[in-house]
Amino acid sequence: MRQIITFASALTVGTFLTAPLFAANAAEAARAVIPAEREEYARVPMPANIHVEFTEEEGPVFATEKGMTLYYWPHTTMRNGVTGDPKNQSHCTTEKTTHTAGLMSPYPPGLELPELDKRKSCAEVWRPYLASADAKPIGAFGLISRQDGSKQWTYDEHALYTNYLDQVPGDVRAATTGNFGVDGPAAREVASAPSAIPPGFLVHTSVSGRQLLTDKNFSVYTSDKDGPNKSNCDASCAKTWAPVTAPASAQAQGDWSIFERTPGVRQWAFRKKPLYTYVLDSQIRSYEGSDVGGWHNAYVQKAPAMPAEFTIQDSITGVVLADSKARTIYIYNCADDSVDQLACDQVDSPQAYRLAICGGGQVERCLHDWPYVVASASAKSLNRTWQVLEINPKTGHPAKAGEESLRVWTYRGQPVYTNAHDEMPGDLYGHGNGEFSASRNGFRAFIIRDEFGR
């Protein structure tokens, strides 16, 4: 288990302020606090009302003057049609959808959606980021006209929105936690600021952090044996750990430096740590190299701390997050089959979807088969990612004064669960439980190292 413990330690870095999950006054709530080693971004022309905000999970993102994260809705091909915004258009309107669109077979169009009296329109959930009448395009930021004549900001020809779930600067509550391919919903994306990385590198968002990769999507590693801008990986070592070399035209920038490892051979270093790829990696975005003592995946920013009472377990699918009794933790994923593909997995969403999956519509069966992960009596919210919420277990909504309540752990504002059929550490009897293997509606294990199950 040495390699698993090492990997888990990468998830528990940094100290964060505590803030309530649903603040009564967002203006008074604490801003998300980012580790000192945070991801830097490339400076680009921006309107005066837009700036870059640092987030715990998604790195630097474009945000409004109030610090609210900006998102866009990519034009997406579904099984039975398309949805999302075409370039320089917004299909997110104030008209409330009331029936399914039939975009996801085998469901037909025309079925009435639940709780229509409480349902919001697309534009109420995804608020168009409007511009002043005298606003002018600048750089990759442009403007489009909405049906009512108002102007809306765009970035790279994508219409921009904020989301009602975000409460304080640095929140990314509406960001997609997983993308499960053609059977998944048409998810919104974060309008990320360009990362300040040299050509030849990429950054990938994972639950362990903003992972540094080559432009071929292979993992990049560092060694404990190296010194600042000095490689101690000799010719024999380099047969397994290939130095990431810098071309003659490359120049140092910010956290990035270049040193001469041998005459005429220049190697990249990030935060003064020489970079390598692992020749034995069997696939992209791998963690295999971190199983070797003294070697670590490189991150431009690591994930925020997770609850200390949680554990890490091996499973047949990969390394999974588990509770204090080593039971696998699951996250619930849902988007309805309307034209606007609104999320139905939040605590203020209709619970009919979740109840149908977890217990055939029966609350008591759901509570037995899919119990909430209850926080210990002394547990406190750690950051904007992992927080404690008082929830009414019968309704699935935040508990009101005088109601029955449980203190449960949430991830990005969503409660997490265990499954009653899991008996041994690493059991995954609940993984993929739901529609289309839970890609549209259902439960998936909280996998933090998934190369075994791709």
C-alpha positions as CSV (number, residue, x, y, z in Angstrom):
1,M,0.0,0.0,0.0
2,R,3.0,2.3,0.0
3,Q,2.2,3.7,-3.4
4,I,-1.4,4.4,-2.4
5,I,-0.5,6.3,0.7
6,T,2.0,8.4,-1.3
7,F,-0.8,9.2,-3.8
8,A,-3.2,10.0,-1.1
9,S,-0.8,12.5,0.4
10,A,-1.0,14.5,-2.8
11,L,-4.7,15.2,-2.1
12,T,-4.1,16.7,1.3
13,V,-2.1,19.8,0.7
14,G,-2.7,23.4,1.6
15,T,-4.8,25.0,4.4
16,F,-8.1,26.6,3.6
17,L,-10.6,28.8,5.2
18,T,-13.9,27.3,6.4
19,A,-17.1,28.6,4.9
20,P,-20.7,27.4,5.1
21,L,-22.1,25.4,2.2
22,F,-25.1,27.7,1.6
23,A,-24.1,31.1,2.9
24,A,-27.0,33.4,3.8
25,N,-25.0,36.3,2.5
26,A,-22.5,35.4,-0.2
27,A,-20.8,38.8,0.1
28,E,-19.8,37.9,3.7
29,A,-18.7,34.4,2.9
30,A,-15.0,33.6,2.6
31,R,-13.4,33.4,-0.8
32,A,-11.9,30.1,-1.8
33,V,-8.3,30.1,-0.6
34,I,-5.7,28.7,-3.0
35,P,-2.3,27.0,-2.1
36,A,0.8,29.1,-2.5
37,E,1.8,26.9,-5.4
38,R,-1.1,27.8,-7.6
39,E,-1.4,27.6,-11.3
40,E,-0.3,30.7,-13.2
41,Y,-2.1,31.9,-16.3
42,A,-1.1,33.6,-19.5
43,R,-2.1,37.3,-19.7
44,V,-4.6,38.0,-22.5
45,P,-6.7,41.1,-23.3
46,M,-9.9,41.3,-21.3
47,P,-12.8,43.7,-20.8
48,A,-12.5,45.8,-17.7
49,N,-15.4,44.0,-16.1
50,I,-13.8,40.5,-16.5
51,H,-10.8,39.2,-14.5
52,V,-9.1,36.0,-13.7
53,E,-10.1,34.2,-10.5
54,F,-8.1,31.4,-8.9
55,T,-10.1,28.3,-8.0
56,E,-9.4,25.2,-5.9
57,E,-10.2,22.6,-8.5
58,E,-10.2,24.2,-12.0
59,G,-7.1,26.5,-11.7
60,P,-7.4,30.1,-13.1
61,V,-10.8,30.9,-14.7
62,F,-12.4,33.9,-16.2
63,A,-14.8,35.6,-13.8
64,T,-17.2,38.6,-13.5
65,E,-16.5,41.8,-11.7
66,K,-18.0,40.1,-8.6
67,G,-15.7,37.1,-9.0
68,M,-18.3,34.6,-10.2
69,T,-17.0,31.9,-12.5
70,L,-17.9,32.1,-16.2
71,Y,-19.0,29.0,-18.2
72,Y,-20.1,28.2,-21.7
73,W,-22.3,25.5,-23.3
74,P,-20.6,23.7,-26.2
75,H,-22.7,22.7,-29.2
76,T,-23.0,18.9,-28.6
77,T,-24.2,16.0,-30.8
78,M,-26.5,13.7,-28.8
79,R,-28.0,10.3,-29.8
80,N,-31.1,12.0,-31.3
81,G,-30.1,15.5,-32.3
82,V,-27.9,18.4,-31.0
83,T,-28.1,20.8,-28.1
84,G,-25.9,23.5,-26.7
85,D,-24.9,26.9,-28.2
86,P,-23.7,27.2,-31.8
87,K,-20.8,29.7,-32.1
88,N,-21.8,33.2,-31.4
89,Q,-25.4,32.2,-30.4
90,S,-27.2,31.6,-27.2
91,H,-29.9,28.9,-27.0
92,C,-30.4,29.4,-23.3
93,T,-33.6,31.3,-22.9
94,T,-36.1,32.4,-20.3
95,E,-38.7,30.0,-21.6
96,K,-39.2,27.2,-19.1
97,T,-39.0,23.7,-20.6
98,T,-41.7,21.3,-19.5
99,H,-41.1,18.1,-21.4
100,T,-38.3,15.8,-22.4
101,A,-36.7,16.4,-25.8
102,G,-35.9,12.8,-26.7
103,L,-32.2,13.5,-27.1
104,M,-31.2,10.5,-25.1
105,S,-32.7,7.2,-26.4
106,P,-34.6,5.1,-25.4
107,Y,-36.6,7.9,-23.9
108,P,-39.2,9.5,-26.2
109,P,-39.8,13.2,-26.4
110,G,-42.9,14.7,-24.8
111,L,-42.7,13.2,-21.3
112,E,-43.6,15.7,-18.6
113,L,-40.7,16.8,-16.4
114,P,-41.1,16.6,-12.6
115,E,-41.9,19.4,-10.2
116,L,-42.8,21.9,-12.9
117,D,-44.1,24.4,-10.3
118,K,-40.5,24.7,-9.0
119,R,-38.6,24.3,-12.3
120,K,-36.4,27.2,-13.4
121,S,-35.7,28.2,-17.0
122,C,-32.3,27.7,-18.5
123,A,-31.5,31.4,-18.2
124,E,-32.4,31.3,-14.5
125,V,-30.0,28.5,-13.8
126,W,-27.4,29.6,-16.4
127,R,-27.5,33.4,-16.2
128,P,-26.3,35.1,-19.4
129,Y,-23.4,37.4,-18.7
130,L,-24.7,40.6,-20.1
131,A,-22.7,43.5,-21.4
132,S,-23.4,47.2,-21.1
133,A,-24.8,49.0,-24.2
134,D,-21.4,50.6,-24.9
135,A,-19.3,47.5,-24.5
136,K,-16.7,46.8,-27.2
137,P,-15.1,43.5,-28.2
138,I,-11.5,43.0,-27.1
139,G,-9.1,40.1,-27.8
140,A,-11.0,36.8,-27.8
141,F,-13.9,38.4,-25.9
142,G,-16.8,39.3,-28.2
143,L,-20.5,40.3,-28.1
144,I,-23.7,38.8,-29.4
145,S,-27.3,40.1,-29.3
146,R,-29.9,38.1,-27.4
147,Q,-33.5,37.8,-28.5
148,D,-34.6,40.7,-26.2
149,G,-31.9,43.0,-27.7
150,S,-29.5,42.8,-24.8
151,K,-25.8,42.2,-25.4
152,Q,-24.1,39.1,-24.0
153,W,-20.3,38.5,-23.7
154,T,-18.6,35.6,-25.5
155,Y,-15.2,34.1,-25.3
156,D,-13.7,32.3,-28.3
157,E,-17.1,32.6,-29.9
158,H,-18.8,30.8,-27.0
159,A,-21.6,32.7,-25.1
160,L,-20.8,33.2,-21.4
161,Y,-22.9,32.5,-18.4
162,T,-22.7,32.4,-14.6
163,N,-24.5,29.7,-12.5
164,Y,-26.7,30.2,-9.5
165,L,-24.9,27.6,-7.5
166,D,-21.7,29.6,-7.2
167,Q,-21.8,31.8,-4.1
168,V,-18.3,33.3,-3.6
169,P,-15.3,34.1,-5.8
170,G,-13.5,30.9,-6.7
171,D,-16.6,28.7,-6.6
172,V,-16.9,26.2,-9.5
173,R,-20.0,24.3,-8.2
174,A,-21.4,24.0,-11.7
175,A,-18.3,22.5,-13.2
176,T,-18.7,18.9,-14.6
177,T,-17.2,16.3,-12.3
178,G,-17.1,13.7,-15.0
179,N,-17.5,13.3,-18.8
180,F,-18.8,9.8,-19.8
181,G,-18.9,10.1,-23.6
182,V,-21.9,9.9,-25.9
183,D,-24.3,8.7,-23.3
184,G,-23.6,11.6,-21.0
185,P,-25.5,14.9,-20.8
186,A,-24.5,18.0,-22.7
187,A,-22.5,19.5,-20.0
188,R,-21.3,23.1,-19.5
189,E,-17.6,23.9,-19.4
190,V,-15.6,26.3,-17.3
191,A,-14.2,29.3,-19.2
192,S,-10.6,28.6,-18.2
193,A,-7.9,31.2,-18.5
194,P,-5.0,29.9,-20.6
195,S,-2.4,28.2,-18.5
196,A,1.1,29.8,-18.5
197,I,2.9,26.7,-19.8
198,P,5.5,26.5,-22.6
199,P,4.6,24.8,-26.0
200,G,4.8,21.0,-25.6
201,F,2.8,20.8,-22.4
202,L,-0.8,20.4,-21.4
203,V,-2.7,20.7,-18.1
204,H,-5.5,18.2,-17.3
205,T,-8.0,18.6,-14.4
206,S,-8.2,15.5,-12.2
207,V,-9.5,14.9,-8.7
208,S,-5.9,14.9,-7.5
209,G,-5.1,18.3,-9.0
210,R,-4.2,20.1,-12.2
211,Q,-1.9,17.4,-13.7
212,L,1.0,18.4,-15.9
213,L,1.2,16.4,-19.2
214,T,3.2,16.5,-22.4
215,D,1.2,17.6,-25.5
216,K,0.8,13.9,-26.3
217,N,-1.1,13.5,-23.0
218,F,1.6,11.5,-21.3
219,S,2.4,12.1,-17.6
220,V,5.3,14.2,-16.5
221,Y,7.3,13.3,-13.3
222,T,9.8,14.7,-10.9
223,S,12.4,13.0,-8.7
224,D,13.3,13.4,-5.1
225,K,17.0,12.8,-5.9
226,D,17.3,15.9,-8.1
227,G,18.5,19.3,-6.9
228,P,17.2,22.7,-8.0
229,N,17.7,22.9,-11.7
230,K,20.0,19.9,-11.5
231,S,19.3,16.3,-12.7
232,N,20.9,13.4,-10.9
233,C,19.3,10.9,-13.3
234,D,22.4,9.5,-15.1
235,A,22.5,7.9,-18.6
236,S,21.3,4.5,-17.2
237,C,18.4,6.2,-15.3
238,A,17.5,8.2,-18.4
239,K,16.7,5.0,-20.3
240,T,13.6,4.6,-18.1
241,W,13.1,8.2,-17.1
242,A,13.3,10.2,-20.3
243,P,14.3,13.9,-19.7
244,V,11.8,16.3,-21.1
245,T,14.1,18.3,-23.3
246,A,13.7,22.0,-24.4
247,P,14.3,23.1,-28.0
248,A,17.0,25.6,-28.7
249,S,14.4,28.4,-29.2
250,A,12.7,27.7,-25.8
251,Q,13.0,30.4,-23.1
252,A,12.5,30.3,-19.3
253,Q,9.3,31.9,-18.0
254,G,7.7,32.2,-14.6
255,D,7.9,28.9,-12.8
256,W,9.6,27.3,-15.8
257,S,13.4,27.1,-16.2
258,I,15.8,25.4,-18.5
259,F,19.2,23.9,-17.5
260,E,21.9,22.1,-19.5
261,R,21.9,18.5,-18.3
262,T,24.8,17.6,-20.7
263,P,26.6,19.8,-23.2
264,G,24.1,20.8,-25.8
265,V,21.1,19.1,-24.1
266,R,18.7,21.4,-22.4
267,Q,16.1,20.0,-20.0
268,W,12.9,21.6,-18.7
269,A,12.3,22.2,-15.0
270,F,9.1,23.3,-13.3
271,R,9.5,25.2,-10.0
272,K,13.2,24.2,-10.3
273,K,12.4,20.5,-10.4
274,P,13.7,18.7,-13.6
275,L,11.0,17.0,-15.6
276,Y,10.8,13.5,-17.1
277,T,8.4,11.1,-18.7
278,Y,8.3,7.4,-17.7
279,V,9.1,5.1,-20.5
280,L,7.1,2.3,-19.0
281,D,3.9,4.2,-18.8
282,S,1.3,2.0,-20.6
283,Q,-1.2,4.8,-21.3
284,I,-1.8,8.5,-21.2
285,R,-2.4,10.5,-18.0
286,S,-0.8,7.6,-16.0
287,Y,0.1,7.5,-12.3
288,E,2.3,4.4,-12.8
289,G,5.5,6.3,-12.4
290,S,4.5,7.5,-9.0
291,D,4.6,3.8,-7.8
292,V,8.4,4.0,-8.1
293,G,10.0,5.2,-4.9
294,G,11.0,8.8,-5.0
295,W,9.1,9.7,-8.2
296,H,6.0,11.8,-8.4
297,N,3.5,13.1,-10.9
298,A,3.9,16.8,-11.5
299,Y,1.0,19.2,-10.8
300,V,0.7,22.9,-11.5
301,Q,-1.8,23.0,-8.6
302,K,-2.7,20.2,-6.3
303,A,-6.3,19.4,-5.1
304,P,-7.6,20.8,-1.8
305,A,-7.6,18.7,1.3
306,M,-10.2,16.0,1.7
307,P,-11.7,14.9,5.0
308,A,-9.2,13.3,7.3
309,E,-11.7,10.6,8.2
310,F,-11.7,9.4,4.6
311,T,-9.4,6.5,3.4
312,I,-8.0,5.4,0.1
313,Q,-8.7,1.8,-1.2
314,D,-7.6,-0.4,-4.1
315,S,-10.4,-1.7,-6.4
316,I,-10.7,-3.6,-9.6
317,T,-11.4,-0.3,-11.4
318,G,-8.7,1.8,-9.8
319,V,-7.9,3.5,-6.5
320,V,-11.1,4.8,-4.9
321,L,-12.0,7.2,-2.1
322,A,-13.7,5.5,0.9
323,D,-15.2,6.4,4.2
324,S,-13.7,5.7,7.7
325,K,-14.9,2.1,7.5
326,A,-13.2,1.6,4.1
327,R,-16.5,1.6,2.2
328,T,-16.3,3.0,-1.3
329,I,-17.7,6.5,-1.7
330,Y,-20.0,7.3,-4.6
331,I,-21.1,10.5,-6.3
332,Y,-24.5,10.9,-7.9
333,N,-24.7,12.3,-11.4
334,C,-27.8,13.5,-13.3
335,A,-29.0,15.8,-16.0
336,D,-32.5,15.8,-17.3
337,D,-33.4,15.0,-20.9
338,S,-34.8,18.5,-21.7
339,V,-33.5,20.7,-24.5
340,D,-31.6,22.7,-22.0
341,Q,-30.0,19.7,-20.2
342,L,-30.4,21.1,-16.7
343,A,-28.6,19.3,-13.8
344,C,-30.8,17.2,-11.6
345,D,-28.1,16.1,-9.1
346,Q,-28.0,19.2,-6.8
347,V,-29.6,19.3,-3.3
348,D,-32.3,21.8,-4.6
349,S,-33.0,19.6,-7.7
350,P,-36.1,17.4,-7.9
351,Q,-35.2,14.2,-6.0
352,A,-37.5,12.0,-8.2
353,Y,-34.6,11.1,-10.4
354,R,-32.3,10.0,-7.6
355,L,-35.1,8.2,-5.7
356,A,-36.0,6.2,-8.9
357,I,-32.4,5.0,-9.2
358,C,-31.6,4.3,-5.6
359,G,-34.8,2.8,-4.5
360,G,-37.5,2.6,-7.1
361,G,-39.0,5.8,-5.7
362,Q,-39.0,4.5,-2.1
363,V,-37.3,6.9,0.3
364,E,-36.6,4.2,3.0
365,R,-35.1,1.8,0.5
366,C,-32.8,4.6,-0.8
367,L,-31.6,5.4,2.7
368,H,-30.9,1.7,3.3
369,D,-29.2,0.9,0.0
370,W,-27.5,4.3,-0.6
371,P,-26.7,5.9,2.8
372,Y,-25.3,9.3,3.0
373,V,-21.7,9.6,4.2
374,V,-22.3,11.1,7.6
375,A,-19.7,13.6,9.0
376,S,-18.4,13.0,12.4
377,A,-19.6,15.2,15.2
378,S,-16.4,17.3,15.2
379,A,-16.1,17.5,11.5
380,K,-16.1,21.0,9.9
381,S,-16.1,22.2,6.3
382,L,-12.5,22.1,5.0
383,N,-12.7,24.3,1.9
384,R,-15.0,25.1,-1.0
385,T,-14.7,21.5,-2.3
386,W,-15.4,19.4,0.8
387,Q,-18.0,20.8,3.1
388,V,-20.5,19.6,5.7
389,L,-24.2,20.1,5.1
390,E,-27.3,19.6,7.3
391,I,-29.6,17.6,5.0
392,N,-33.1,16.3,5.5
393,P,-32.6,12.6,4.7
394,K,-36.3,12.1,3.8
395,T,-36.5,14.9,1.2
396,G,-32.9,15.1,0.1
397,H,-33.0,18.9,0.4
398,P,-31.1,21.1,2.9
399,A,-32.8,20.7,6.3
400,K,-35.0,23.6,7.5
401,A,-35.3,24.6,11.2
402,G,-37.2,21.9,13.1
403,E,-36.8,19.2,10.5
404,E,-35.0,15.9,10.9
405,S,-31.4,16.3,9.7
406,L,-28.1,14.6,9.1
407,R,-24.7,16.2,8.9
408,V,-23.3,14.8,5.7
409,W,-20.2,15.4,3.6
410,T,-20.6,17.1,0.2
411,Y,-18.3,17.3,-2.8
412,R,-18.7,20.5,-4.8
413,G,-22.0,20.9,-3.0
414,Q,-23.3,17.4,-3.8
415,P,-23.8,14.8,-1.0
416,V,-21.7,11.6,-1.3
417,Y,-22.9,8.1,-0.5
418,T,-21.9,4.6,0.2
419,N,-23.6,1.4,-1.0
420,A,-25.1,-1.2,1.3
421,H,-23.9,-4.1,-0.9
422,D,-20.3,-3.2,-0.5
423,E,-18.8,-5.4,2.3
424,M,-15.1,-5.5,1.7
425,P,-12.6,-2.6,1.1
426,G,-12.5,-1.9,-2.6
427,D,-16.0,-3.4,-3.3
428,L,-17.8,-1.5,-6.2
429,Y,-21.2,-3.0,-6.3
430,G,-22.8,0.4,-6.7
431,H,-20.5,1.6,-9.5
432,G,-22.3,2.5,-12.7
433,N,-25.7,1.9,-11.1
434,G,-28.2,3.9,-13.1
435,E,-29.2,4.9,-16.7
436,F,-26.5,4.2,-19.3
437,S,-24.1,2.9,-16.6
438,A,-24.9,6.1,-14.7
439,S,-23.6,8.4,-17.4
440,R,-26.9,10.3,-17.5
441,N,-28.5,9.5,-14.2
442,G,-27.0,7.3,-11.4
443,F,-24.1,6.6,-9.1
444,R,-20.4,6.2,-9.9
445,A,-17.5,5.4,-7.6
446,F,-15.3,8.3,-6.5
447,I,-12.3,7.1,-8.5
448,I,-9.1,9.0,-7.8
449,R,-6.8,6.8,-9.8
450,D,-8.5,5.2,-12.7
451,E,-5.9,4.0,-15.2
452,F,-6.9,0.4,-14.5
453,G,-10.5,0.9,-15.7
454,R,-10.2,3.2,-18.8
